[in-house]
Amino acid sequence: MTYRLLALNVDGTILNSQGRLVKETKEAIQYVKDKGVYITLVTNRHFLSAKKIARALKLPSAMLITHSGAFIGTSVDKPTYERRLSEEKTFNLVQLLENFDCHIRILHERYSIGNRVKLQNNIVAKTVLKTGEPLFYPLQFVDSLGDTLRDEPVTTPKIEVYFSSHQEKERAERTISTAVPDIEWFSYPHEERCYIVPKGTSKLAGIRFVANQLSIPLEEVVAIGNCYDDFDTIEQVGMGVAMGNSPADLKKVAKWVTRSNNENGVAYMVKELFRKQQRIGYSYNVDVTRLKK
């Protein structure tokens, strides 16, 4: 089998546990790129953050699958594909969520707006509030998101929510899943967080879209991930790879389980897989103005 598309998750996959991109990973990705394979990032991060990582990997023109599949493109100004929660739906979701003990973040492709709350779980609070990206991705915290959206409505690809407890998260999910149609609610099983995206949005749907633009069948796609929302991707692409630091359920559906992100798992796996693959006779120089609609 000749694999023509490599889709890489970011956190916990190409980044180690300190959030760093190590030399071995960079070299391995360049090795695959030199084989003529198209490389994309598929991530829960916002576009500007993913773009920064893509530049570090020397992938300046790659279509990036961001916001959990809701925002795809080479540029923040002209996305190739986007699905957004409407102004009304965003407002309604926030109004409902503000009845629960949680921190809400509206993740626009250019900025984030969050409600100013103190969660009892200090670990969650630190996760929400720490950021190394304030210069190119502004963060704003307000006392009431509902009041803010009433004055300045926004559409968004994604909403992230951090709850004070697992019970509070389950209570919110029961309420919102019946009250608001046409959304996807993804809950991290062993964490107090979730995210909400438009119906039909997923990492796998994003990979399908990019593969279709490049006329690459899904069986010629390699995807490497480590998270619960990588499950469908790892199960359905031609070569689904789970990191060594992945949950056991993800490892069970993977065709290959590599080393952990602290043991150069991506570098080890891709060099082994692509070592015998001949260079593809052409490269994908994507003209976004001619992409299929």
N, C-alpha and C positions, 0 to 999 in steps of 0.2 A: 504493500500500500504506500502510495506517495501522499504525504500530508502537505497541504498547501496553506493552511491557516493555523496559527498558534494564538490562542486566546488565554491571557494571563490575568488571574486575579491579582490584586495589589497587596492589601494588608494580610499578613500571615502567609503570603505566598512568595512574591518577589521581594518583599521587605522582611527583614528579620524582626525579632521581638522588640528591638530598640527602634524600629521604624527606619532602618537604614538599608540602602541599596548597596550591596557589597560588590567588589570588583569581579568576583567569580560569576555572579549573576549577569552583570553587564557584558562580560566576555562571552558567556554562553548565548545570550540573546543576539549578540552581533554574529556569532557563529551560525545561528539559525537564519538570521537575516541574509547572510552571505550565500546561503543555500537557495535563495529566491523565495523563501516562505514569507507570506504576509503576517505581520505581528500586530495584534491589538491588545489593549488593556480592557478588562471588564471588571468594573468596580462599583462599590456603593458610594464612593467619594463623589464630590462635585466635579464639574468639568475642569475648572482651573487648576485644581489640585492634581488631577490625572494628567493634565497637559504638562505640568511641571515635571512629573516623573517621566513622561514620554520623552521630553527633551533630554533628560539625563541618560535615557536609554538610546538616544539618537534615533528617535522615531518621530520626527517633527511633523510628518504629513499623514500619520496613521489615523484612521477613523477610531475614535475612542468611545467605548460603551460605558457611560457614566450614569450617576443617579439611579443605580440598580437597573439600568436598561431603559430609562425614560428619556435620556438625552444622549444622542450619538452624533459625532461629527469630528471634523478636523479643526473647527474654529468655534469659539463661543458665540460669534456674531451670526454665523450662518450654519446652524445645525442641519445635518443631513436628515435627521429623524428626531422628532420630539413628541412626547405625550405629556400633557399637563393636566393637573387638577384645576378646574375653572375657578374663577374668583368666588362664585357662589359656593362651590363645593369646599374650597379651602376655608372660607369663612364658617360654613356650617360644621366642618370637622373641628375647627378650633373651638367653636362655641361648645360643642359636646365635650371635647377633651378637657376644657377648663373646669369641668365639673369633677375631675379626678385629680389626685395628687401626683402630678407629673410635670416634667419639663418638656416643652414643645419647641421644636425647631423647624421653621419653614426654610427649606433649602432651595433657594433660587439658584440659577446657574451663575449669578454674579455676586450674590450676597446671602447672608443668613439672618433671619429675625427669630429671636427666642424670647420666651417669657422668663422674667426674672424670679426664680423660685429657689428655695433652699431645700434640697432633698436630704432625707435622713441618711441615706447611704452615701458616705463620703467618696467611695470609689466611683460611683456613678456620677457624682457631682464633678469630680476631677476630670472624668472622661468627657463630660459635656463642655466644661468651661475651658479646658486647656486647648491652645491652638498655636501653631507655628506659622499661620498664614494670614495674619491680620492686614498685611500691607496690600495683598492682591485679592483677598476675599474678605471684605468687611463683615464684621459680626456686630449685630445690634441686639440689645436686650431691653425689653419693655415690661412695664408692670402688667399690662393687659394686652395680649395679642388680639383679642376680639375687638377692643376699642381701636387699636391701630389699624386693623384690616377694614373696619367700618369707615375710617377716614381715608385710608389709602389701600384699596383692594389690590391683591396680587394673584397671579396664577403661579403655580409652582410644579416642577417635576416630581417633588418628593417632600414628605413631612416625616421627620424622625421624632420619636417620643420615648422618654426615659421615665419609668414609673418608680414610685417609692417602694413597691413590693410586687411580688409575682401575683398575688391575689388582686391587687389593684389593676394590674395589666389585664388579667383575665376578665375582670368585671367590665373594663372599658371595651375590650374586644367584643364581648357579648352584646353590649349596647350599640356600639357603632356599626358592627357588621350587619345588624338588622335595620338600622336607621338610615344608613347612607349606601346607596347602590353604586355599582360600577367603580369599585376600588379594590385594590389588592392590599391586604393587611398581612405583612410578614412579621412573625414573632420569633425572636431568638429563644429556643427552648429553655436554656439554663441562665438566661439573663433577663433583666427587667426592662428591656428595650424592644422596640418594634419600629417598623417604618411603613408608611402608606404611600402607594403610588397608584396611577390610573389603572383600571381594569385591563388585563392582558399584558401588563408590563412585567418583565423579568429579565434576568441576565441571559437565559437561554433564548428568549425572543430577540434580544439585542444581537446575540451571536448569529442567529438565523438571518437577521436583517443584513448584517455585514457580509456574511457568507453569500447571500443572494446577490448583493451588489457586485461581488467579485466572481459570480458564477461558479462558486465552490460548493459542492454537495456537503452535507453535514458529516458524512462518513470520512471526509478528508480534512476534518478539523481536529486539532489537539487542543484540549482545554485543561488547564491546571488550576485547582482551587483548594480551599480549605474550610469553607464555611457552609452552614446549613442551606443557604440560598444558592449554593453551587450544585445542589443535589441533582436537579433535573438536567443541568448542563453535563455534569460528569457522567450521568447515566445514558444520555442520548447522543453525544457526539461520537465520532469515530474512535478517538482515543481519549477517554476521560481519566484524568490523573488526580489522585488525592495526595495532598501533602502529608508527611508523617505526623504533623501536628493537627490533623483533621479529626473531627468526631468519628467514632467507630462506624456509625451508620453511613457516612460518606465513603469511608474506606471499603465498605462491603459492596458498593455499586461501581467502584472504580475498576478500570482494567489494569491500572498500574498504581501502586502506592510507593511514592518516592520518599526520600529523607525529609526531615523537617526543615522549616524555613531558617533555623539556626545552624543547619548542617548542609547548606547549599543544595537543598533538594531540587530546586528548579534547574540549576546548572548541571547537576549530576544526571537528571532525567533526560533533559533535551539533548545533551551531548551523546548519551547512549542511544536514544531513539533516532536521531538524525545523522548519526555517524556514518551509516551505510547508505543514506539517501543521497542520490545524485542531485546536483544543483538543478533546480527547475529552470527551463530554458528561457524564461522571461520573468520580469518583475512586475509588480502591480503599481504602476504610476497612476493613481486614481485622480481623475479630473472630476471634482465634485459637481461641476456644472453639468456633467453628462451622466450622472448616476441615474439609475432607474428609479422612477417614482413608485 
